[in-house]
Amino acid sequence: MKDISGSLRRDSDPIWKKILNHPFVVELYSGTLPSEKFRFYVLQDYNYLVADMRNFGMLASKAPSVSETKEMLEIAHLEATTELSGYERLLKKLGYNIEDAVRVEPARITTSYTSFLLATSSLKTFWEALAATVPCFWTYAEIYDHNEDRLKENKNKLYVEWASVYSTRSYRELVNKMIVLLNKADVEYEKLKKLFVTSSRYEQMYWETMYSEQGSW
């Protein structure tokens, strides 16, 4: 099997290095991130994840075979029972409910990123849409691996709890399934690369917006 995912990861490495070492990420894993920045992020990211679940539904409907459809539905289930459910518990601990999160106006980056994903899933092939979807989930796993040692000195239990989701077996299974599935892509590599790199750039921009809290319209 071709290592398409590995090639895409290597081609986006300069962007990913900025993500892995972004001040928001470093401070969050260290426990020094101001709470207002974390609250802003959680409310925005919950809305992103809801849109991502819709994106999974579109991907499943466009899958080229029953096998890929099944894979996407399994991935969607893993996402719903790990990251998304974890965010719902996190909202409660921050004093919010789901309705509070839904009422929050999405930041420009949240709207732009999710619109890009949904448009790609609507207009492009299944494989291209998958290439655009993978960076978000894969970067979170790498963020954990890159910054895990910082958690040892992190005294903010809420931040540690948030980060721990990305080390769980179910989340790693989700990421691995997406990587393995992407390796089956039978689309021209450059098309996949363009979308994978674009999503990686969106990820970097997303962290920058969350850190500055200046994403309103």
N, C-alpha and C positions, 0 to 999 in steps of 0.2 A: 504493500500500500504506500502511495506517495505521502510524503510528510508536508502536505500543503499547509497545515496549521503552523508547523515549525517555521516554514519559509515566511509566512505572513508575520509571525511573531518577530523574526529577525529583521524583516524589512521595516517594522514599526518601532524597533528598539529605541531610537533616540527620543521618540515621544513617550514611550513607556518609562524610560528612566526618569523623565520629568514627573510622571504620575507617581511612581514609587517613592520619590523623594519630595513630593509636594508638601509645603508647610502645613496644609490642613491635615494631611495624612500623618505626617511626623508628629504633630502636636496632639492629634487624636490618640495615636498609639502610645504617646508619652504621658498622656493625661493632662496636658497643659492647654488644650484647646478651650477657648472661652465658651461657656455653656450656650450663649446666645447664637454662636455660629453653628453649634451642633444642633440646636433646635431648628434653626433655619434649614439646615441640611436635611434633617429627618422629615420635615413636612414636605419639602420639595421632592425628596427621593421617594417618598411613599407614592406620590402622584406619578413619578417616573415608572415605578414598578407596576402600578396598575395599568399604565399604557403598555408596558412590556408584556403583561399577560395577554392583552389583546393582540399584540404582535405575535406571540406564540401561537395563538389561535389561527392567525392568518398563515403562518408558516406551515402549520399542520395541514391546513386546507390546500396548500400548494405543493405539498411533498410529492415527489415523482413516483413513489411506490408506497404500498401498504407498510412496508418495513420502516421507511422514513417517517411516515405519518405516526406510527406507533412510537418511534423514538422521540418525536417532538411532543407527543402527549405525555410521555413519561418525564421528559424534561420539564414541561409545564407543571406537572404534578409536584416534582421535586422543588421547583421554585416556589410554588404556592405553600408548601409545607415547611420550607426552611426560611428563606430570606423574607418573603412577604408576611408570613405569620409572625416572624420575629419582629418585624417592624410594627405590626399591630400591637404586640405586647409592649414594645418600646414606647409607642405613643401614649399608652395608659400610664406608664411610669413617668412620663414627662408631663402628665396632666391633661393630655389631649384624648379625644376619641376620633374615630374614623371620619365622622362628619366634620370635625374641625379641620382635618387634613384635606378633605375634599373641597372645603370652602376656600382654602388658600389659593390665591392667584398664582398660577405657575410662573416662574421666572422665565425670562426670554430664552435662556439656555435650555430649560426643561421643555418648553414648547418646541424649540427648534430641533433639539435632539430627538424627541419622541416623534415629531412630524417627519423627520428624515427616516427614521426606522420604519414607520408605518407606510410612508410613500415608497420606500425601497421594497417592502414586502408586497405592496400592491402592484408595482410596475415592473419589478425585476423578476428574475428566476428565483426559485427556491434557494439555490446555492448562493446566489449573490446576497439574498436577504439574510441567509444564515451567516455569511461572512461579516455583514454589518452588525449582527446581533451579538456575536461571540465576544468582542473586546470588553464589553462591560463586565461580563461574568468572569472572564479570565483575568482581567486586571485586578479584580477584588481578591482573587485567590493569591496572585503574586504579591499584592500589597501586603497581605497577611504574612506570607513567607519572608518578605524583605524586611518587615518591621516587627516581627514576632518578639525579638529580644527586648524591644522597648516596653512591652507589656509587663515585664518582670518588675519594673519600677513604677508602673501605672497604678495610682491609688484611686482612680475614678472607676468604681465598679461598673457604672453604666457604660462607659467607653469600652471596658474590657469585655463586658457581655456582648456589646455590639460587634466587636472584632471577632469574638469566638465563633460566631456563626460561620465565618469564612474558612474555618479549619475543620468543620464537621464533616463526617463521612458523606452525608447526604449532599452537602454543597459541592464537595470535591467530585462526587459521582456526577452531579449535574454538569460541572465544567468539563470533566473528562468525556462525557457522552457528546457534548457539543464539539469538542476538539476532534474526536474520532469520526464523528459524522461529517465534519467539514473536510476531512481527508478524503472523503469519497466524491467530492465535487468534480463534476465533469464539464466545468465552464473554464473558459480562458483565464489563466492565472492573473493577468493584468486587471481584468474586471473585478476579480475577488480582492486583489490588493488595493485597488482604488477605494473600495467600500470599507475594507478592514482598516485602512489607514485613516479614512475620514472619521469613522467611529472612534478610533483611538484619539484623534484630535478633539472630538467632542468630549471624550472623557477628561482630557486635560483641561479643556475650557470649563467643564462642569465643576471640577475641583476649584478652579480659580474663582468662579462665581460664588461658590459656597463659602469660600474664605473671605471674599470681599463683602458678601451680603448685599451686592449692588446689582441684582438681576431683575429688578422690577421694570415694568414698562414705563 
